Amino acid sequence: MTTETPVGSVPSAPSEEARWEEELSAALVGGDQDALAVAYRRWGPLVRTLAVRSLGDAGEAEDVSQQVFLAVWRGRAGYRPERGPLAAWIVGITRRKVADALSARTRRSTLAAAAARVSGPRVPGGDPEAALDRVVLAQALRGLTPVQRDLLHLAFYEDLTQSQIARRTGLPLGTVKSHVRRGLHRLRGHLGPPGAGGP
């Protein structure tokens, strides 16, 4: 990236600032990784400050800052200088990522409250994450057919082999294997990372 103002230095006049930002945004849109690094050095502190003020948590704000500049890089082709300066575009992305983080925090709080209700009174030294896992697993199990749910219960809670399940239920072994396989596939879709599951 070539600019009249050295990369990383602060332009000293408004006209230099405008020209510097124009060249920086052109380089960024063109896929210049150095331009992303310059943008991060220039506006990273502003992004972190906005995130900390909104979230009240420095660690979460740092995560949001990284998400913002990842979104800047991935969405660079969508930046339109005629709609506003690069700094304003980055601030807009920051607001959206902060809103996403606040929504995720609300969802976590709702799940944690549900976990507390399901698990009953807290046991001293108990693991709140384990209670949360139980709620998430219960929700995932509700997405299975009754047969899949029953067979997985026999396999994992009663520790039966598929042959033993077939004998106990009277279902053909092939049918048991098929239901268990489809049930596990659906569970992976619910419990795995986004996009990991199939239909």
C-alpha positions, 0 to 999 in steps of 0.5 A, a space after each residue: 500500500 502506498 500513501 503519502 503519509 507513512 503507514 502507521 503515522 497520524 496525518 497532521 491535517 484534515 486534508 491529509 487525513 481524508 487522503 490517507 483514509 481514502 488510500 487506506 480504504 482502497 487498499 483494504 478493499 483491494 485485499 491488502 492485509 497491511 491495510 487491515 493491520 493499520 486500521 486495527 492500530 488506528 481504530 482498535 482502541 476506539 472499538 475496544 473503548 466502545 465495547 467496554 462501555 457497552 459490555 462492562 467486561 474487558 475480556 468480552 470487549 477484547 473478543 468483540 474487538 477481534 470479531 469486529 476486525 474479522 468482520 471488517 476483513 471479511 466484509 471489506 468488499 461491501 464498504 462504500 466510501 460514498 456512504 461515509 468514512 471508513 471509521 464510521 463503517 467500523 463503528 457501525 460494525 462495532 455496534 452490531 457486534 456489541 448488540 450480538 454480544 449482549 443478545 448472547 449474554 441474555 440467552 446465556 442468562 436465560 439458559 442458566 436460569 432454566 438450568 437452575 430451575 431444572 437442577 433445583 437448589 444449588 449444591 455447594 461446590 456443584 458445577 453450574 456448567 454441568 447443570 447448563 449442559 443438562 438443560 441443553 441436552 434435554 432440549 436436544 433430546 426433545 428434537 428426537 423421535 420417541 423411538 430414537 430417544 428411548 433407544 439412546 436412553 437404553 444405550 447410554 443410560 442403561 449401558 446396553 449394547 445394540 443387540 441387547 436393545 434389540 432383544 429387550 425391545 423386540 425390534 430387529 437389530 438393523 432397525 435399532 442400529 438405524 434409529 441409533 445412528 439417526 438419533 446420534 446424527 440429529 444430536 450432533 446437529 443440535 449440540 455441535 458447532 454451528 453448521 456441523 449438523 445435517 438434516 
